Amino acid sequence: MITGEMKNKVDSIWDTIWTGGITSPVTVMEQITYLIFIKLLDDEQLKREANANALGLLLQDQNKIFKDGICVISEDPHVETEYKNLRWSEFHHMNPDDMLSNIQMYVFPFIKTLGADTGSAFSRYMENATFLIPTAKVLAKVVDGIDSMDMNKKDIMGDVYEYLLGKMAASGTNGQFRTPRHIIEMIEQLMKPTLKDRILDPAMGSAGFLLGAVRYITEHQGNELMNTENNKYFKSGLFSGFDTDQSMLRIGAMNMMLHDVDSPRILYQDSLSEDNTEREAYTLIMANPPFKGSVFAEDISKDLHAMCNTKKTELLFIALFIKMLETGGRCASIVPDGVLFGSSNAHTSIRKELVENQQLEAVISMPSGVFKPYAGVSTAIIIFTKTNSGGTDKVWFYDMKADGFSLDDKRTPIADNDIPDIIERYNHLDKEESRERTEQSFFVEKEEIVKNGYDLSINKYKKTEYKAVEYPPTSEIIAEIEKLNEQINEETAELKKLLGIN
């Protein structure tokens, strides 16, 4: 998330474009993210060049986004320019009129072709994108604003996009909220993605979970990525994501490309519909699907309806995860609390499916402020393995009370943070056996869950420890009250005397 100074800078850029005549919030959002992406592409090459120089090497063309010499933008009509003119570090020094012309004629057409030779997701979703900044004056102000922003964060594109969604009040229209990065990182450390996985987020948004997996694998399997085949798989076969929002798909594709994943399998697709025919295809799903809303019954894939007869998306997505995982595949999904205890037949049936037919491993209850300021909904993380033959003996519950940020709309950093404890305990569940129900985490046997109608809310099983409070005898309390009354009467009389009141 972004706070303080960065918000003010994004606000200023937004106002500049809006004042310049673009009044569609979606268009403003897209224009800002395009320009940030253009700058980040150049920043990435500058880093590569600096690293090569530090080693006394020359950066090779295959490792360059902007090569040496002439770039042919279009064969028909023939348009070309020097590659250096496509770089932010070069053109942001131009006078405003030349800079606008340069971006319109060369830079934007160039970035739309990135990955086109491999049919990348980015090139597909940028095909119909248009650069709409109207005047040189507006562009110059926006470029100056972006230049002043700190671009060294891991996922600045996602952070800015999240904030822009909040500004345009689109966040939450379909129950979609970008998952805070520290929650994504916690889930990555619980699930431990590897180069042997096939990873999917069927409600990918700006690709936060896929990026989390990219970071985790890069950090923990860096040596394996040196292998040519592994690196090829990492760039073009390991990650898949679906969404029905073209803007989300563009941002997701931009984000992945900036993290060196050139050709992720990102598709424009309604994951819950009959159009999605993929089944038993993935080993790991991490997702934060829409929390609310419903879909037309006739559009829902029949096998999902058979498992969970409902139009509620939060339940249908759980059924989808089960169907899309291969046997032995794992899932970690954020769900609204209602999924854990809802009393409808659909709620009960999906929980029964997880407990009886799959291996439900953990339910991590999160505080309601995690998604503020965009939503105050209470949520949890469910973790399960697809077995199609049961295997749930007991379920681990954790009551997260703090995530390192205040739970109000400001979400300022605080010292209290249960996330390190969650990661440590989940990775050593053998040590949890002796935990009492009065503690923050504990196991619950399957039989007890079944007896409680498959209720998975932690409050159903958590025990409150009551401590006896000893009070003094009634006679002592009355004597103390009488003493206080005497004191009040004496001081009231003294006050009256001072004020000359009889």
C-alpha positions in Angstrom: 0.0 0.0 0.0 1.1 3.6 -0.5 0.8 6.3 2.1 1.5 9.9 2.8 3.8 11.7 0.3 3.3 9.1 -2.4 -0.5 9.5 -2.2 -0.2 13.2 -2.5 2.0 12.8 -5.7 -0.5 10.4 -7.3 -3.3 12.8 -6.4 -1.5 15.6 -8.1 -0.9 13.5 -11.2 -4.6 12.5 -11.3 -5.7 16.1 -10.9 -3.4 17.3 -13.7 -4.8 14.7 -16.2 -8.4 15.4 -15.0 -7.9 19.2 -15.4 -6.4 18.6 -18.8 -9.7 17.3 -20.1 -9.8 13.5 -19.4 -12.7 13.0 -17.1 -13.2 9.2 -17.3 -11.7 7.8 -14.1 -10.8 4.5 -15.9 -9.0 6.4 -18.6 -7.1 8.5 -16.1 -6.0 5.4 -14.3 -4.8 3.7 -17.4 -2.8 6.7 -18.7 -1.0 7.0 -15.3 -0.1 3.3 -15.3 1.1 3.3 -18.9 3.6 6.1 -18.1 4.8 4.5 -14.9 5.4 1.3 -16.9 7.4 3.2 -19.5 9.6 4.7 -16.8 10.0 1.3 -15.0 11.2 -0.3 -18.3 14.0 2.2 -18.6 14.8 1.9 -14.8 15.1 -1.8 -15.3 17.6 -1.4 -18.2 19.6 1.2 -16.2 19.9 -1.4 -13.4 21.1 -4.1 -15.8 23.6 -1.7 -17.4 24.9 -0.6 -13.9 25.3 -4.3 -12.9 27.2 -5.1 -16.1 29.5 -2.0 -15.7 30.2 -3.0 -12.1 31.5 -6.4 -13.4 33.4 -4.7 -16.2 31.1 -6.2 -18.8 29.0 -4.9 -21.7 25.3 -5.6 -21.6 24.4 -7.8 -24.5 21.5 -6.9 -26.9 19.5 -10.0 -25.8 19.4 -8.6 -22.3 18.3 -5.1 -23.4 14.8 -3.8 -23.7 16.1 -0.8 -25.6 18.9 -2.0 -28.0 21.5 0.0 -29.8 20.9 1.7 -33.1 17.6 2.2 -35.0 14.2 0.8 -34.0 11.7 0.2 -36.8 8.3 1.1 -35.2 6.2 0.3 -38.2 7.0 -1.2 -41.6 3.9 0.2 -43.3 4.0 3.1 -43.1 7.7 3.1 -42.5 8.4 4.7 -39.1 11.7 4.5 -37.3 13.7 6.2 -34.6 16.8 5.6 -32.5 16.2 3.2 -29.5 17.6 5.8 -27.2 14.7 8.1 -28.0 12.4 5.5 -26.5 14.0 5.7 -23.1 12.5 7.7 -20.3 15.9 8.9 -19.2 16.4 10.5 -22.6 13.0 11.8 -23.6 12.0 13.4 -20.3 14.6 16.1 -21.0 12.9 17.1 -24.3 10.8 20.2 -24.5 7.1 19.3 -23.8 6.0 19.5 -27.5 8.8 17.2 -28.7 8.2 14.8 -25.8 4.5 14.5 -26.6 5.2 13.9 -30.2 7.9 11.3 -29.4 5.7 9.3 -27.1 2.7 9.4 -29.4 4.7 8.4 -32.5 7.4 6.2 -31.2 7.4 5.2 -27.5 3.8 4.1 -27.0 3.7 2.1 -30.3 7.0 0.5 -29.3 5.8 -0.7 -25.9 2.7 -2.2 -27.4 4.8 -4.5 -29.5 6.9 -5.9 -26.6 6.6 -9.6 -26.6 4.6 -9.6 -29.8 7.0 -12.1 -31.4 6.1 -14.7 -28.8 2.4 -13.8 -28.6 2.8 -12.6 -25.0 -0.1 -11.7 -22.8 1.2 -8.2 -22.6 1.1 -7.6 -26.3 -2.3 -9.1 -26.6 -3.9 -6.9 -23.9 -2.0 -3.8 -25.1 -3.1 -4.2 -28.7 -6.1 -1.9 -28.4 -4.6 0.4 -25.8 -4.4 4.1 -26.7 -2.3 7.0 -25.4 -4.6 9.9 -24.6 -2.7 12.5 -22.7 -4.1 15.6 -24.6 -1.5 18.3 -24.4 2.3 18.8 -24.0 1.7 20.9 -20.9 -0.3 18.2 -19.2 2.3 15.5 -20.2 5.2 17.6 -18.9 3.5 18.0 -15.5 2.7 14.3 -15.3 6.2 13.2 -16.3 7.6 15.6 -13.6 5.3 14.0 -11.1 6.3 10.5 -11.9 10.0 11.5 -11.8 9.5 12.6 -8.2 8.0 9.2 -7.2 10.1 6.6 -5.4 10.1 3.7 -7.9 12.3 1.3 -5.8 9.4 -0.6 -4.3 8.9 -4.2 -5.3 5.4 -3.7 -6.7 4.9 0.0 -7.3 2.6 -0.7 -10.3 0.3 -2.7 -8.1 0.5 -0.2 -5.2 -0.4 2.7 -7.4 -3.2 0.7 -9.1 -4.7 -0.2 -5.8 -4.8 3.4 -4.7 -6.2 4.6 -8.0 -9.0 1.9 -7.7 -9.9 3.4 -4.3 -9.9 7.0 -5.8 -12.3 6.0 -8.5 -14.6 4.2 -6.1 -14.3 1.1 -8.3 -12.8 -1.0 -5.6 -15.5 -3.2 -4.2 -18.0 -2.9 -7.1 -17.7 -6.6 -7.7 -16.3 -7.5 -4.4 -12.7 -7.2 -5.7 -10.0 -5.8 -3.4 -6.3 -6.0 -4.1 -4.7 -8.1 -1.4 -2.2 -6.2 0.8 1.4 -7.3 -0.1 2.3 -8.4 3.4 -0.7 -10.8 3.4 0.4 -12.2 0.0 3.9 -12.6 1.3 2.6 -14.5 4.3 0.6 -16.9 2.1 3.7 -17.4 -0.1 5.7 -18.4 2.9 3.0 -20.8 4.0 2.6 -22.5 0.6 6.3 -22.3 -0.6 5.8 -22.3 -4.4 8.6 -24.0 -6.4 9.7 -24.4 -10.0 8.0 -27.8 -10.0 4.6 -26.2 -9.6 2.0 -25.1 -12.1 0.6 -22.0 -10.4 -2.8 -20.4 -11.0 -4.8 -17.4 -9.8 -8.2 -17.6 -11.5 -9.2 -14.1 -10.2 -5.8 -12.5 -10.7 -6.6 -8.8 -10.7 -3.2 -7.0 -10.9 -1.4 -10.3 -10.5 -0.4 -9.8 -6.8 -0.3 -13.5 -5.9 1.6 -14.4 -9.1 4.1 -11.7 -8.3 4.5 -13.0 -4.8 5.3 -16.5 -6.2 7.8 -14.9 -8.6 9.6 -13.2 -5.7 9.5 -16.3 -3.5 10.9 -18.6 -6.2 13.5 -16.0 -7.2 14.7 -15.7 -3.6 14.6 -19.4 -2.7 15.5 -21.1 -6.0 17.9 -18.6 -7.6 20.5 -21.3 -8.4 17.9 -23.5 -10.1 16.8 -20.5 -12.2 20.3 -20.5 -13.7 19.3 -23.7 -15.6 18.2 -22.9 -19.1 15.1 -25.1 -19.0 14.0 -23.9 -15.6 14.4 -20.3 -16.7 12.4 -20.9 -19.8 9.6 -22.5 -17.8 9.7 -19.6 -15.2 9.3 -17.1 -18.0 6.6 -18.8 -20.0 5.0 -21.8 -18.4 4.9 -21.6 -14.6 2.3 -18.9 -14.1 -1.3 -18.6 -15.2 -4.0 -16.1 -14.4 -7.5 -15.3 -15.5 -9.6 -12.2 -15.2 -12.6 -10.5 -16.8 -11.3 -6.9 -16.5 -9.1 -5.8 -19.5 -7.5 -3.1 -17.4 -6.6 -5.6 -14.7 -5.1 -7.9 -17.3 -3.0 -5.1 -18.7 -1.6 -4.1 -15.3 -1.0 -7.8 -14.4 0.9 -8.4 -17.7 2.9 -5.2 -17.1 3.7 -6.3 -13.6 4.9 -9.7 -14.7 7.0 -8.4 -17.5 8.7 -6.0 -15.1 9.6 -9.0 -12.9 11.2 -10.8 -15.9 8.3 -13.1 -16.6 7.9 -12.4 -20.3 5.1 -14.7 -21.3 2.8 -15.7 -18.4 -0.4 -17.5 -19.4 -2.8 -14.6 -18.7 -6.3 -15.0 -20.2 -9.4 -12.9 -20.5 -11.8 -15.4 -19.1 -14.7 -15.8 -16.7 -13.3 -18.6 -14.5 -16.7 -19.7 -13.3 -18.3 -20.1 -16.7 -18.6 -23.0 -19.2 -15.8 -21.3 -21.2 -13.3 -22.4 -18.6 -12.8 -26.1 -19.4 -9.5 -26.6 -17.6 -9.7 -29.3 -14.9 -7.1 -31.0 -12.8 -4.4 -28.8 -14.4 -2.6 -27.1 -11.5 -0.5 -28.0 -8.5 -0.9 -24.7 -6.6 -3.7 -22.1 -6.5 -3.4 -18.9 -4.4 -6.2 -16.5 -4.8 -8.5 -13.8 -3.3 -11.6 -14.3 -5.4 -14.6 -11.8 -5.3 -16.1 -11.6 -1.9 -19.6 -10.8 -2.9 -22.1 -10.8 -5.8 -23.7 -13.5 -7.8 -23.6 -14.7 -11.4 -26.3 -15.8 -13.8 -27.1 -19.4 -13.1 -27.1 -20.3 -16.8 -23.5 -19.1 -17.1 -22.1 -21.2 -14.3 -20.1 -24.3 -15.3 -22.4 -27.3 -14.6 -19.8 -29.3 -12.6 -19.4 -26.3 -10.2 -23.2 -26.2 -9.8 -23.3 -29.9 -9.1 -20.8 -29.5 -6.3 -22.3 -26.3 -4.9 -25.8 -25.3 -6.0 -25.6 -21.5 -5.6 -25.0 -18.3 -7.4 -22.7 -16.9 -4.7 -19.2 -16.3 -6.2 -17.3 -16.8 -3.0 -18.6 -20.4 -2.8 -18.4 -21.2 -6.5 -14.7 -20.3 -6.5 -13.9 -22.8 -3.8 -15.6 -25.5 -5.9 -13.6 -24.2 -8.9 -10.3 -24.5 -7.0 -11.1 -28.1 -6.2 -11.9 -28.9 -9.9 -8.9 -27.1 -11.3 -6.3 -28.7 -8.9 -4.8 -32.0 -9.8 -4.8 -34.6 -7.1 -2.2 -33.6 -4.5 -2.5 -30.0 -5.5 -2.7 -27.3 -2.8 -4.8 -24.2 -2.4 -4.7 -21.1 -0.2 -7.6 -18.8 -0.6 -8.9 -15.7 1.2 -12.6 -16.1 2.0 -15.2 -13.9 3.7 -16.1 -15.1 7.2 -19.6 -16.0 6.0 -18.1 -19.0 4.1 -17.0 -20.4 7.4 -20.3 -20.4 9.2 -23.1 -19.6 6.7 -26.1 -21.8 7.3 -27.4 -22.2 3.8 -27.3 -25.6 2.1 -24.6 -24.3 -0.3 -22.4 -23.0 2.5 -22.7 -26.3 4.4 -22.1 -28.5 1.3 -18.9 -26.7 0.3 -17.5 -27.0 3.8 -18.5 -30.6 4.0 -16.7 -31.2 0.6 -13.5 -29.7 2.1 -13.7 -31.7 5.3 -15.0 -35.0 4.0 -13.6 -35.4 0.5 -10.4 -33.2 0.6 -7.8 -32.5 3.2 -8.6 -29.3 5.0 -5.5 -28.3 6.8 -5.8 -24.8 8.2 -8.2 -21.9 8.8 -6.5 -18.6 9.7 -8.9 -16.0 10.9 -7.9 -12.4 10.0 -9.1 -9.1 11.7 -11.7 -7.1 9.9 -9.4 -4.2 9.2 -7.0 -6.0 6.9 -8.7 -4.6 3.7 -9.3 -1.1 5.0 -9.7 1.6 3.8 -11.5 -0.2 0.9 -13.5 -2.6 2.9 -14.1 -3.6 6.6 -15.2 -7.2 5.8 -13.9 -10.0 8.1 -11.9 -12.6 6.3 -10.0 -15.8 6.7 -7.5 -17.9 4.8 -8.4 -21.6 4.1 -5.6 -24.0 3.2 -6.4 -27.4 1.8 -5.0 -30.2 -0.4 -7.1 -31.9 -3.1 -7.3 -35.6 -2.5 -10.8 -36.6 -3.6 -10.5 -39.3 -1.0 -10.6 -37.3 2.3 -7.8 -37.1 4.7 -8.9 -34.4 7.1 -8.1 -35.7 10.6 -7.9 -32.4 12.3 -7.8 -28.7 11.3 -5.4 -26.1 12.6 -7.0 -22.8 13.6 -5.2 -19.5 14.2 -6.8 -16.3 15.5 -4.8 -13.4 13.9 -5.3 -10.3 16.0 -2.8 -8.0 14.4 -1.0 -7.8 11.0 1.5 -5.1 11.7 -0.8 -2.2 10.8 -3.5 -0.4 12.6 -6.9 -1.7 11.8 -8.5 1.7 11.0 -8.6 3.5 7.7 -5.1 4.9 8.1 -3.4 1.5 8.4 -0.3 2.9 9.9 2.5 0.5 10.9 2.4 -0.8 14.5 4.6 -3.2 16.5 1.9 -5.9 17.1 2.1 -8.5 14.3 1.1 -12.1 14.4 2.3 -12.9 10.9 5.8 -14.2 11.9 4.1 -16.4 14.5 1.6 -17.8 12.0 4.4 -18.7 9.6 6.6 -20.3 12.3 3.7 -22.3 13.8 2.3 -23.5 10.4 5.7 -24.7 9.4 6.0 -26.7 12.6 2.5 -28.0 13.2 3.9 -31.0 15.1 4.5 -28.6 18.0 0.9 -27.4 18.0 -0.6 -30.7 19.5 -0.4 -29.5 23.1 -1.9 -26.1 22.5 -5.0 -25.3 24.5 -8.2 -23.8 23.1 -7.6 -20.7 25.2 -4.5 -20.0 23.1 -4.2 -18.2 19.8 -3.8 -21.4 17.8 -4.9 -24.9 18.3 -6.1 -28.1 16.5 -9.7 -29.2 16.3 -10.5 -32.9 15.6 -12.6 -33.6 12.5 -15.3 -35.4 14.5 -16.0 -32.2 16.5 -16.3 -30.2 13.3 -18.7 -32.6 11.8 -20.9 -32.5 15.0 -21.0 -28.7 14.7 -22.4 -28.9 11.1 -19.0 -28.3 9.6 -18.8 -24.9 11.1 -15.3 -23.5 10.6 -15.4 -20.3 12.5 -12.7 -20.2 15.2 -15.1 -18.7 17.8 -17.1 -22.0 17.7 -14.1 -23.8 19.2 -12.1 -21.2 21.0 -12.5 -21.2 24.8 -12.4 -18.1 26.9 -10.6 -18.3 30.1 -12.5 -16.7 32.9 -10.7 -15.6 36.1 -12.5 -15.2 39.3 -12.6 -11.6 40.7 -12.8 -11.3 44.4 -14.7 -8.3 45.8 -14.7 -7.0 49.4 -17.6 -7.8 51.7 -20.8 -5.8 51.1 -20.5 -4.2 54.5 -17.1 -2.8 53.5 -18.4 -1.5 50.2 -21.4 0.3 52.0 -19.0 1.8 54.6 -16.8 3.2 51.7 -19.9 4.7 50.0 -21.0 6.3 53.3 -17.5 7.7 53.8 -17.5 9.2 50.3 -20.9 10.7 50.9 -19.7 12.4 54.1 -16.7 13.8 52.2 -19.0 15.1 49.4 -21.3 16.8 52.0 -18.4 18.4 53.8 -16.9 19.8 50.6 -20.3 21.0 49.4 -20.8 22.9 52.7 -17.4 24.5 52.4 -18.1 25.6 48.8 -21.5 27.2 49.9 -19.7 29.1 52.6 -17.1 30.5 50.1 -20.0 31.5 47.7 -22.0 33.0 50.6 -24.9 30.6 50.0 -27.0 29.6 53.0 
